[in-house]
Amino acid sequence: MTPELTYLTYAVILLVAHIAIQATFSDLSKGIGWAIGPQDDPREQNLVAGRIQRALKNYLETFPAFVALALALTLSGTNTETTELAAMIYVIARVAYIPAAASGIPLARSVAWFASMAGLVLMIPPLL
């Protein structure tokens, strides 16, 4: 298995964890009784839960590109040490993005996002 596919596996694990984290924070902010009930009356979630939900939405926006790039590099045999490093940067930056977004620390979320995007961009040149 190529390193890019290994990082793709890590990215899928992160996706599952991210969904679980978001659901947990959302349910806790709305109340356990509401969460295990029919959820007929809509409730707002707290600030941190909202940030984590937006972080998940952001991850879902970049994840398909990462999947496509990792698969294309592997199938075409054009993966390099640079693309391996790029895949690693993407996954680590996406892990860092969750607490950065949840914390609300100025610039932390943006730095993690830019790092993840740099990882994606560095995966492209061998495919051109």
C-alpha positions in Angstrom: 0.0 0.0 0.0 1.3 3.4 -0.9 1.9 6.1 1.8 -0.9 8.2 0.3 -3.3 5.3 0.8 -2.2 4.9 4.4 -2.9 8.6 5.0 -6.2 8.2 3.2 -7.0 5.5 5.7 -6.1 7.9 8.6 -8.2 10.5 7.0 -11.2 8.2 7.0 -10.6 7.4 10.6 -10.5 11.1 11.3 -13.8 11.5 9.4 -15.4 8.9 11.7 -13.9 10.5 14.8 -14.9 14.0 13.6 -18.5 12.9 13.1 -18.6 11.3 16.6 -17.0 14.4 18.2 -19.5 16.7 16.5 -22.5 14.6 17.4 -21.4 14.3 21.0 -20.8 18.1 21.4 -24.1 18.9 19.7 -26.1 16.4 21.7 -24.6 17.5 25.0 -25.2 21.2 24.2 -28.9 20.4 23.4 -29.5 18.1 26.4 -29.3 14.3 26.7 -33.1 14.1 27.0 -33.6 15.9 23.8 -30.8 13.9 22.0 -32.3 10.5 22.9 -35.8 11.6 22.2 -37.7 12.2 18.9 -36.0 15.7 18.5 -39.3 17.2 17.3 -38.5 20.6 18.7 -35.4 22.2 17.1 -32.8 23.4 19.6 -29.8 25.6 19.1 -26.4 24.2 20.0 -23.8 26.1 22.0 -20.9 28.1 20.6 -18.3 25.3 20.7 -20.7 22.7 19.2 -21.5 25.1 16.4 -17.8 25.6 15.7 -17.2 21.8 15.6 -20.1 21.4 13.3 -18.7 24.1 10.9 -15.3 22.3 11.2 -16.9 19.1 10.1 -18.6 20.8 7.2 -15.2 22.3 6.2 -13.6 18.9 6.4 -16.3 17.4 4.1 -15.5 20.1 1.6 -11.8 19.2 1.3 -12.0 15.4 1.9 -13.2 14.5 -1.6 -10.2 16.3 -3.2 -7.9 14.4 -0.9 -9.5 11.1 -1.7 -9.2 11.8 -5.5 -5.6 12.9 -5.2 -4.5 10.0 -3.1 -6.2 7.5 -5.4 -4.9 9.2 -8.6 -1.3 9.3 -7.3 -1.5 5.6 -6.3 -3.2 4.4 -9.5 -0.9 6.4 -11.8 2.2 5.4 -9.9 3.3 9.0 -9.7 3.5 9.3 -5.9 6.8 10.7 -4.6 8.3 11.5 -1.2 6.8 15.0 -1.7 3.3 13.7 -2.2 3.8 11.4 0.9 4.8 14.5 2.9 1.9 16.4 1.4 -0.6 13.7 2.4 0.8 13.7 5.9 0.6 17.5 6.1 -3.1 17.4 5.0 -4.0 14.8 7.7 -2.1 16.4 10.5 -3.5 19.8 9.6 -7.0 18.4 9.6 -6.5 16.9 13.0 -5.2 20.2 14.3 -8.1 22.0 12.7 -10.7 20.5 15.1 -9.3 21.9 18.4 -8.2 25.1 16.6 -11.8 25.7 15.4 -13.4 24.7 18.6 -11.1 26.9 20.7 -11.9 30.1 18.8 -8.2 31.2 19.1 -7.6 33.9 16.5 -5.7 32.6 13.4 -5.3 29.0 14.7 -8.1 27.7 12.6 -6.9 29.6 9.5 -3.3 28.4 9.9 -4.5 24.8 10.1 -6.7 25.3 7.1 -3.9 26.8 5.0 -1.6 24.0 6.0 -4.2 21.4 4.9 -4.7 23.2 1.6 -0.9 23.4 1.0 -0.9 19.6 1.5 -3.5 19.2 -1.2 -1.8 21.6 -3.6 1.5 19.8 -3.2 -0.1 16.5 -4.3 -1.2 17.9 -7.7 2.1 18.6 -9.7 3.0 14.9 -10.3 -0.4 14.3 -11.8 0.1 17.1 -14.4 
